[in-house]
Amino acid sequence: QVQLVESGGGLVQPWGSLRLSCEGLRVSFSLYSLSWYRQTPGKDRELVAYIGTISGSTSYADAVKGRFTISRDNVKNGVYLQMNSLKPEVTAVYYCKAALVPFSYWGQGPQVTVSS
């Protein structure tokens, strides 16, 4: 079955950086749009960043523009989220998502905590 395996979460100090990785197993990422979401307790999961398939066009939530960068590597079947200048308010569980209508798959969601 399809699996998205995430890595790179953890604890980081304010203004530090983290890079999240998501590898697809038994799925070809080249066909899928890829995105990162985050969720905090009591809130809905929200879209953080998106990258399209053919053109690789990207879009970001306003709160992370200029600090987060999404990228993909279709050879390695991976999607990545580089997070810089981290602030405590971005503390959340981060999920990668691969979507090709009508299918969508989610990663397991590593915790990212920004705290001194």
C-alpha positions as CSV (number, residue, x, y, z in Angstrom):
1,Q,0.0,0.0,0.0
2,V,1.0,3.6,-0.5
3,Q,3.0,5.2,2.3
4,L,4.3,8.7,2.9
5,V,7.2,8.6,5.3
6,E,8.2,11.9,6.9
7,S,11.3,12.9,8.7
8,G,13.0,16.0,10.1
9,G,10.7,17.2,12.8
10,G,11.9,18.1,16.3
11,L,12.7,20.9,18.7
12,V,14.3,24.0,17.4
13,Q,15.1,27.4,19.0
14,P,13.4,30.6,17.7
15,W,14.9,31.9,14.5
16,G,16.4,28.5,13.8
17,S,15.8,26.3,10.8
18,L,14.4,22.8,10.1
19,R,14.0,20.8,6.9
20,L,11.1,18.4,6.7
21,S,11.3,15.5,4.2
22,C,8.6,13.2,2.9
23,E,9.3,10.1,0.8
24,G,6.7,8.3,-1.1
25,L,6.6,4.5,-1.1
26,R,4.8,2.5,-3.7
27,V,3.6,5.7,-5.4
28,S,5.1,7.9,-8.2
29,F,5.2,11.5,-7.0
30,S,5.7,12.8,-10.5
31,L,2.0,12.4,-11.1
32,Y,0.9,14.0,-7.9
33,S,0.5,17.5,-6.6
34,L,2.3,17.8,-3.3
35,S,1.7,19.9,-0.3
36,W,2.5,20.4,3.4
37,Y,-0.2,21.1,6.0
38,R,0.0,21.7,9.7
39,Q,-2.3,21.2,12.7
40,T,-2.4,22.4,16.2
41,P,-4.6,21.1,19.0
42,G,-8.2,22.1,18.6
43,K,-7.8,23.5,15.1
44,D,-8.4,22.3,11.6
45,R,-5.5,21.2,9.5
46,E,-4.3,24.1,7.4
47,L,-2.4,24.3,4.1
48,V,1.1,25.7,4.5
49,A,2.7,25.2,1.1
50,Y,1.8,23.6,-2.3
51,I,3.8,22.5,-5.3
52,G,2.3,21.5,-8.6
53,T,3.3,18.7,-10.9
54,I,4.4,19.7,-14.4
55,S,5.4,23.4,-13.9
56,G,6.4,23.0,-10.3
57,S,4.5,26.1,-9.4
58,T,4.3,26.9,-5.7
59,S,2.1,28.7,-3.3
60,Y,2.3,29.5,0.4
61,A,0.2,30.5,3.3
62,D,0.7,34.2,4.0
63,A,2.1,33.5,7.4
64,V,5.1,31.6,6.0
65,K,5.9,33.5,2.8
66,G,9.5,34.3,2.5
67,R,10.5,31.9,5.3
68,F,9.4,28.5,4.1
69,T,10.3,26.9,0.8
70,I,8.7,23.8,-0.7
71,S,10.5,21.7,-3.2
72,R,10.2,18.3,-4.9
73,D,12.4,15.6,-6.4
74,N,10.5,13.3,-8.6
75,V,13.6,11.0,-9.1
76,K,13.9,10.5,-5.3
77,N,10.1,10.6,-4.9
78,G,10.4,13.2,-2.3
79,V,8.9,16.5,-1.2
80,Y,10.6,18.9,1.2
81,L,9.8,21.9,3.3
82,Q,12.7,24.2,4.3
83,M,11.7,26.3,7.2
84,N,13.8,29.3,8.2
85,S,13.5,32.0,10.8
86,L,11.2,29.9,12.8
87,K,8.9,31.4,15.3
88,P,7.1,29.8,18.3
89,E,3.7,30.2,16.5
90,V,4.6,27.7,13.8
91,T,4.7,24.9,16.4
92,A,2.5,22.2,15.1
93,V,2.2,18.7,13.6
94,Y,3.2,18.9,10.0
95,Y,1.8,16.6,7.4
96,C,2.8,16.0,3.8
97,K,0.1,15.2,1.3
98,A,0.2,13.7,-2.2
99,A,-2.9,14.2,-4.3
100,L,-4.1,13.0,-7.7
101,V,-7.9,13.1,-8.0
102,P,-9.6,11.0,-6.6
103,F,-6.7,9.8,-4.5
104,S,-4.9,11.5,-1.7
105,Y,-2.3,10.2,0.8
106,W,-1.0,11.7,4.0
107,G,2.2,11.3,5.9
108,Q,2.3,10.5,9.6
109,G,2.9,14.0,10.8
110,P,6.1,14.8,12.7
111,Q,5.9,17.3,15.5
112,V,7.7,20.6,15.0
113,T,8.3,22.6,18.2
114,V,9.8,26.0,18.3
115,S,10.8,27.0,21.8
116,S,13.7,28.4,23.7
